[in-house]
């Protein structure tokens, strides 16, 4: 069975690649999708709709164009992994988790123990909370086992 996993959240580390490598090494039949992870390209997604002198409207346009991809891929996913990193506050990741909860889409949160408290509601709706990419791969192995 092919399983589609959407990888949401933090873009400043290689956690996505770690999960992909682990799934490949385990021989799992998984298709991975994600938002555009090139920060500058994502910020410029709406620039094709016309130049903006106000940063709010540039971000507004780009967020809507990015949402076309994000919403579609989350809806198509069998599972979503939402990563919260250490360096930046990922409001978009929290939004994705909330969207998953609203869709009754299973998701796993991936973050350190130091942010358990601020993510307590996000974690409460998750099917699992992982602290390592290896744990995510182990969950995938279990879910996809024969």
C-alpha angles and dihedrals in degrees: 000000000000112000123199117213123187114208110210134182140019115050103185100083135047097251091125091056091047091056092045092050092047093050091047092048089051091050093240120168096230132146112203124206133175146163118280102286097195098102096205093047091050092049089051097046093111097042090098087069093064139291120289126203091196116071092213093062093044090053091044093055093044093048090054093049090047090049090061089065097036097049093044095049094045090051091050095046125100090206136008126211112203115199122199111191131203102242106052135029106249103208089164090058091052089049091051090051090051090049089052090050091050091050092045086239113158114244140176122213118218117198146114127274091250092076100042093110099053090045098045095116092043091050092045091063094043122098089225142359115220128187097193137040088235089063090053090052090049090053090050090050091053096045092048099042119124 
